[in-house]
Amino acid sequence: MKKIIAVCIAMSCLWVGQSFASEMRIAYVDIKVSMENTKAYKQGVKRFEALQNKKRKQLDAKRKKLTDLDKELQMQSMAMTSEHLMEKQQELARLKKEFDRDLQDATDELKREKRQLDQAMFGKFYNAVKKYGKEHKFDIILPRSAIIYGSESYDITADITKVLDKTK
């Protein structure tokens, strides 16, 4: 008798669980695609690329100066006095250190700019997903990376991108 009652309770729990799950509204969103397809992110990437190109040109000019000095030193080292040779070697070493420091500074600045762009967009993304979820009465919105399989009908990536484009 206890087994029959236990089976009846288990069956009713399964039935309630299934009916609850069928009423839940679930969706998923590809965070990366959604953020990267927004106008604001594309503009941010253009600014980032402009900064990257500026830094690259500055570093290329310094690298050329280093290379030219190194070639000059190698070609004229036999004709130089040891004192003049030592001065040139010290200048070359100083320029190499300066170049390495500038390269590291540029790398750090570019990483910082990219991180700021991503963080700003993620904050907007998070708010857009919350707003969209509330407006469309979703119970759960998951990141695409957490889904092994999901029907395309549950994908709201394009909708979130549109919401992000509308926010300032």
Phi and psi in degrees as GROMACS dihedral restraints (atoms count N, CA, C in turn):
[ dihedral_restraints ]
;  ai    aj    ak    al  type     phi  dphi    fc
    3     4     5     6     1   -63.9    20    10
    4     5     6     7     1   -35.0    20    10
    6     7     8     9     1   -65.9    20    10
    7     8     9    10     1   -40.5    20    10
    9    10    11    12     1   -64.8    20    10
   10    11    12    13     1   -42.2    20    10
   12    13    14    15     1   -64.8    20    10
   13    14    15    16     1   -42.6    20    10
   15    16    17    18     1   -63.1    20    10
   16    17    18    19     1   -42.2    20    10
   18    19    20    21     1   -65.0    20    10
   19    20    21    22     1   -41.3    20    10
   21    22    23    24     1   -62.8    20    10
   22    23    24    25     1   -41.9    20    10
   24    25    26    27     1   -65.5    20    10
   25    26    27    28     1   -43.5    20    10
   27    28    29    30     1   -62.3    20    10
   28    29    30    31     1   -42.9    20    10
   30    31    32    33     1   -64.8    20    10
   31    32    33    34     1   -41.0    20    10
   33    34    35    36     1   -67.4    20    10
   34    35    36    37     1   -36.0    20    10
   36    37    38    39     1   -64.8    20    10
   37    38    39    40     1   -42.5    20    10
   39    40    41    42     1   -63.3    20    10
   40    41    42    43     1   -41.4    20    10
   42    43    44    45     1   -64.9    20    10
   43    44    45    46     1   -43.7    20    10
   45    46    47    48     1   -64.5    20    10
   46    47    48    49     1   -42.3    20    10
   48    49    50    51     1   -62.8    20    10
   49    50    51    52     1   -41.0    20    10
   51    52    53    54     1   -67.6    20    10
   52    53    54    55     1   -41.6    20    10
   54    55    56    57     1   -68.5    20    10
   55    56    57    58     1   -34.6    20    10
   57    58    59    60     1   -66.0    20    10
   58    59    60    61     1   -44.5    20    10
   60    61    62    63     1   -65.3    20    10
   61    62    63    64     1   -35.0    20    10
   63    64    65    66     1   -70.7    20    10
   64    65    66    67     1   -20.9    20    10
   66    67    68    69     1   -90.9    20    10
   67    68    69    70     1   -13.7    20    10
   69    70    71    72     1   -71.9    20    10
   70    71    72    73     1   141.6    20    10
   72    73    74    75     1  -104.2    20    10
   73    74    75    76     1   117.8    20    10
   75    76    77    78     1  -124.3    20    10
   76    77    78    79     1   142.9    20    10
   78    79    80    81     1  -146.1    20    10
   79    80    81    82     1   168.3    20    10
   81    82    83    84     1  -136.7    20    10
   82    83    84    85     1   158.1    20    10
   84    85    86    87     1  -139.4    20    10
   85    86    87    88     1   139.1    20    10
   87    88    89    90     1   -87.6    20    10
   88    89    90    91     1   104.5    20    10
   90    91    92    93     1   -58.0    20    10
   91    92    93    94     1   -50.6    20    10
   93    94    95    96     1   -61.4    20    10
   94    95    96    97     1   -49.3    20    10
   96    97    98    99     1   -63.0    20    10
   97    98    99   100     1   -44.0    20    10
   99   100   101   102     1   -61.1    20    10
  100   101   102   103     1   -46.9    20    10
  102   103   104   105     1   -69.8    20    10
  103   104   105   106     1   -43.9    20    10
  105   106   107   108     1   -70.9    20    10
  106   107   108   109     1   -16.9    20    10
  108   109   110   111     1   -94.4    20    10
  109   110   111   112     1     4.2    20    10
  111   112   113   114     1   -82.8    20    10
  112   113   114   115     1   154.4    20    10
  114   115   116   117     1   -63.3    20    10
  115   116   117   118     1   -41.7    20    10
  117   118   119   120     1   -63.2    20    10
  118   119   120   121     1   -41.5    20    10
  120   121   122   123     1   -67.9    20    10
  121   122   123   124     1   -41.0    20    10
  123   124   125   126     1   -63.0    20    10
  124   125   126   127     1   -38.6    20    10
  126   127   128   129     1   -66.1    20    10
  127   128   129   130     1   -41.0    20    10
  129   130   131   132     1   -62.0    20    10
  130   131   132   133     1   -39.5    20    10
  132   133   134   135     1   -65.8    20    10
  133   134   135   136     1   -38.8    20    10
  135   136   137   138     1   -62.7    20    10
  136   137   138   139     1   -43.3    20    10
  138   139   140   141     1   -63.1    20    10
  139   140   141   142     1   -42.2    20    10
  141   142   143   144     1   -62.1    20    10
  142   143   144   145     1   -44.9    20    10
  144   145   146   147     1   -65.1    20    10
  145   146   147   148     1   -35.9    20    10
  147   148   149   150     1   -63.7    20    10
  148   149   150   151     1   -44.0    20    10
  150   151   152   153     1   -63.6    20    10
  151   152   153   154     1   -41.4    20    10
  153   154   155   156     1   -61.4    20    10
  154   155   156   157     1   -43.8    20    10
  156   157   158   159     1   -66.2    20    10
  157   158   159   160     1   -38.7    20    10
  159   160   161   162     1   -61.7    20    10
  160   161   162   163     1   -47.4    20    10
  162   163   164   165     1   -63.3    20    10
  163   164   165   166     1   -40.1    20    10
  165   166   167   168     1   -62.6    20    10
  166   167   168   169     1   -42.7    20    10
  168   169   170   171     1   -64.0    20    10
  169   170   171   172     1   -42.3    20    10
  171   172   173   174     1   -61.9    20    10
  172   173   174   175     1   -44.4    20    10
  174   175   176   177     1   -69.7    20    10
  175   176   177   178     1   -36.5    20    10
  177   178   179   180     1   -63.0    20    10
  178   179   180   181     1   -39.4    20    10
  180   181   182   183     1   -63.7    20    10
  181   182   183   184     1   -42.5    20    10
  183   184   185   186     1   -68.7    20    10
  184   185   186   187     1   -37.0    20    10
  186   187   188   189     1   -64.5    20    10
  187   188   189   190     1   -40.6    20    10
  189   190   191   192     1   -63.8    20    10
  190   191   192   193     1   -42.0    20    10
  192   193   194   195     1   -60.8    20    10
  193   194   195   196     1   -42.6    20    10
  195   196   197   198     1   -62.0    20    10
  196   197   198   199     1   -47.2    20    10
  198   199   200   201     1   -62.2    20    10
  199   200   201   202     1   -43.8    20    10
  201   202   203   204     1   -63.0    20    10
  202   203   204   205     1   -42.8    20    10
  204   205   206   207     1   -64.8    20    10
  205   206   207   208     1   -39.9    20    10
  207   208   209   210     1   -64.1    20    10
  208   209   210   211     1   -43.5    20    10
  210   211   212   213     1   -63.7    20    10
  211   212   213   214     1   -43.5    20    10
  213   214   215   216     1   -60.2    20    10
  214   215   216   217     1   -43.7    20    10
  216   217   218   219     1   -62.4    20    10
  217   218   219   220     1   -43.4    20    10
  219   220   221   222     1   -67.4    20    10
  220   221   222   223     1   -38.6    20    10
  222   223   224   225     1   -75.1    20    10
  223   224   225   226     1   -33.8    20    10
  225   226   227   228     1  -106.5    20    10
  226   227   228   229     1     4.6    20    10
  228   229   230   231     1   -61.9    20    10
  229   230   231   232     1   -32.9    20    10
  231   232   233   234     1   -70.9    20    10
  232   233   234   235     1   -30.6    20    10
  234   235   236   237     1   -87.3    20    10
  235   236   237   238     1   -10.6    20    10
  237   238   239   240     1   -87.2    20    10
  238   239   240   241     1   153.3    20    10
  240   241   242   243     1   -73.6    20    10
  241   242   243   244     1   158.9    20    10
  243   244   245   246     1   -62.6    20    10
  244   245   246   247     1   -33.6    20    10
  246   247   248   249     1   -66.3    20    10
  247   248   249   250     1   -45.9    20    10
  249   250   251   252     1   -67.4    20    10
  250   251   252   253     1   -38.3    20    10
  252   253   254   255     1   -62.7    20    10
  253   254   255   256     1   -42.6    20    10
  255   256   257   258     1   -64.5    20    10
  256   257   258   259     1   -40.5    20    10
  258   259   260   261     1   -60.5    20    10
  259   260   261   262     1   -45.6    20    10
  261   262   263   264     1   -64.9    20    10
  262   263   264   265     1   -39.8    20    10
  264   265   266   267     1   -65.2    20    10
  265   266   267   268     1   -40.1    20    10
  267   268   269   270     1   -65.9    20    10
  268   269   270   271     1   -40.8    20    10
  270   271   272   273     1   -63.5    20    10
  271   272   273   274     1   -41.7    20    10
  273   274   275   276     1   -63.1    20    10
  274   275   276   277     1   -43.8    20    10
  276   277   278   279     1   -63.1    20    10
  277   278   279   280     1   -41.3    20    10
  279   280   281   282     1   -63.6    20    10
  280   281   282   283     1   -43.1    20    10
  282   283   284   285     1   -66.2    20    10
  283   284   285   286     1   -36.0    20    10
  285   286   287   288     1   -65.1    20    10
  286   287   288   289     1   -43.4    20    10
  288   289   290   291     1   -62.4    20    10
  289   290   291   292     1   -43.8    20    10
  291   292   293   294     1   -62.1    20    10
  292   293   294   295     1   -42.8    20    10
  294   295   296   297     1   -62.9    20    10
  295   296   297   298     1   -46.2    20    10
  297   298   299   300     1   -60.1    20    10
  298   299   300   301     1   -41.3    20    10
  300   301   302   303     1   -65.5    20    10
  301   302   303   304     1   -43.5    20    10
  303   304   305   306     1   -64.7    20    10
  304   305   306   307     1   -38.6    20    10
  306   307   308   309     1   -63.3    20    10
  307   308   309   310     1   -44.6    20    10
  309   310   311   312     1   -65.3    20    10
  310   311   312   313     1   -41.6    20    10
  312   313   314   315     1   -62.3    20    10
  313   314   315   316     1   -43.1    20    10
  315   316   317   318     1   -64.5    20    10
  316   317   318   319     1   -43.0    20    10
  318   319   320   321     1   -61.3    20    10
  319   320   321   322     1   -45.5    20    10
  321   322   323   324     1   -62.8    20    10
  322   323   324   325     1   -43.2    20    10
  324   325   326   327     1   -63.9    20    10
  325   326   327   328     1   -42.0    20    10
  327   328   329   330     1   -66.6    20    10
  328   329   330   331     1   -39.8    20    10
  330   331   332   333     1   -62.3    20    10
  331   332   333   334     1   -42.7    20    10
  333   334   335   336     1   -63.2    20    10
  334   335   336   337     1   -43.8    20    10
  336   337   338   339     1   -63.7    20    10
  337   338   339   340     1   -42.4    20    10
  339   340   341   342     1   -65.6    20    10
  340   341   342   343     1   -42.4    20    10
  342   343   344   345     1   -63.2    20    10
  343   344   345   346     1   -41.5    20    10
  345   346   347   348     1   -64.2    20    10
  346   347   348   349     1   -41.0    20    10
  348   349   350   351     1   -61.9    20    10
  349   350   351   352     1   -48.3    20    10
  351   352   353   354     1   -64.1    20    10
  352   353   354   355     1   -42.3    20    10
  354   355   356   357     1   -65.7    20    10
  355   356   357   358     1   -41.8    20    10
  357   358   359   360     1   -62.8    20    10
  358   359   360   361     1   -42.8    20    10
  360   361   362   363     1   -68.9    20    10
  361   362   363   364     1   -37.6    20    10
  363   364   365   366     1   -66.9    20    10
  364   365   366   367     1   -37.6    20    10
  366   367   368   369     1   -60.8    20    10
  367   368   369   370     1   -44.6    20    10
  369   370   371   372     1   -65.5    20    10
  370   371   372   373     1   -39.4    20    10
  372   373   374   375     1   -61.5    20    10
  373   374   375   376     1   -47.6    20    10
  375   376   377   378     1   -58.0    20    10
  376   377   378   379     1   -46.7    20    10
  378   379   380   381     1   -64.8    20    10
  379   380   381   382     1   -38.7    20    10
  381   382   383   384     1   -65.6    20    10
  382   383   384   385     1   -39.4    20    10
  384   385   386   387     1   -66.5    20    10
  385   386   387   388     1   -43.4    20    10
  387   388   389   390     1   -60.4    20    10
  388   389   390   391     1   -46.9    20    10
  390   391   392   393     1   -61.6    20    10
  391   392   393   394     1   -47.2    20    10
  393   394   395   396     1   -62.7    20    10
  394   395   396   397     1   -43.0    20    10
  396   397   398   399     1   -60.7    20    10
  397   398   399   400     1   -43.1    20    10
  399   400   401   402     1   -68.0    20    10
  400   401   402   403     1   -45.6    20    10
  402   403   404   405     1   -64.1    20    10
  403   404   405   406     1   -35.4    20    10
  405   406   407   408     1  -101.9    20    10
  406   407   408   409     1     9.5    20    10
  408   409   410   411     1    55.4    20    10
  409   410   411   412     1    48.4    20    10
  411   412   413   414     1   -86.3    20    10
  412   413   414   415     1   142.3    20    10
  414   415   416   417     1   -85.4    20    10
  415   416   417   418     1   -38.3    20    10
  417   418   419   420     1  -142.6    20    10
  418   419   420   421     1   133.7    20    10
  420   421   422   423     1  -125.7    20    10
  421   422   423   424     1   119.6    20    10
  423   424   425   426     1  -107.3    20    10
  424   425   426   427     1   154.1    20    10
  426   427   428   429     1   -73.5    20    10
  427   428   429   430     1   145.7    20    10
  429   430   431   432     1   -57.6    20    10
  430   431   432   433     1   -32.6    20    10
  432   433   434   435     1   -65.1    20    10
  433   434   435   436     1   -19.0    20    10
  435   436   437   438     1   -91.4    20    10
  436   437   438   439     1    -1.1    20    10
  438   439   440   441     1  -107.1    20    10
  439   440   441   442     1   126.7    20    10
  441   442   443   444     1   -80.0    20    10
  442   443   444   445     1   -45.3    20    10
  444   445   446   447     1  -141.5    20    10
  445   446   447   448     1   140.0    20    10
  447   448   449   450     1  -155.6    20    10
  448   449   450   451     1   134.3    20    10
  450   451   452   453     1   -61.3    20    10
  451   452   453   454     1   144.0    20    10
  453   454   455   456     1   -59.0    20    10
  454   455   456   457     1   -23.9    20    10
  456   457   458   459     1   -67.2    20    10
  457   458   459   460     1   -16.7    20    10
  459   460   461   462     1   -94.8    20    10
  460   461   462   463     1    -3.7    20    10
  462   463   464   465     1   -82.6    20    10
  463   464   465   466     1   119.4    20    10
  465   466   467   468     1  -113.1    20    10
  466   467   468   469     1    20.0    20    10
  468   469   470   471     1   -55.8    20    10
  469   470   471   472     1   -48.8    20    10
  471   472   473   474     1   -63.2    20    10
  472   473   474   475     1   -38.1    20    10
  474   475   476   477     1   -65.0    20    10
  475   476   477   478     1   -41.7    20    10
  477   478   479   480     1   -65.5    20    10
  478   479   480   481     1   -39.0    20    10
  480   481   482   483     1   -60.3    20    10
  481   482   483   484     1   -42.3    20    10
  483   484   485   486     1   -63.5    20    10
  484   485   486   487     1   -41.9    20    10
  486   487   488   489     1   -62.6    20    10
  487   488   489   490     1   -42.5    20    10
  489   490   491   492     1   -62.6    20    10
  490   491   492   493     1   -39.1    20    10
  492   493   494   495     1   -67.0    20    10
  493   494   495   496     1   -27.2    20    10
  495   496   497   498     1   -79.9    20    10
  496   497   498   499     1   -24.8    20    10
  498   499   500   501     1   -83.0    20    10
  499   500   501   502     1   150.2    20    10
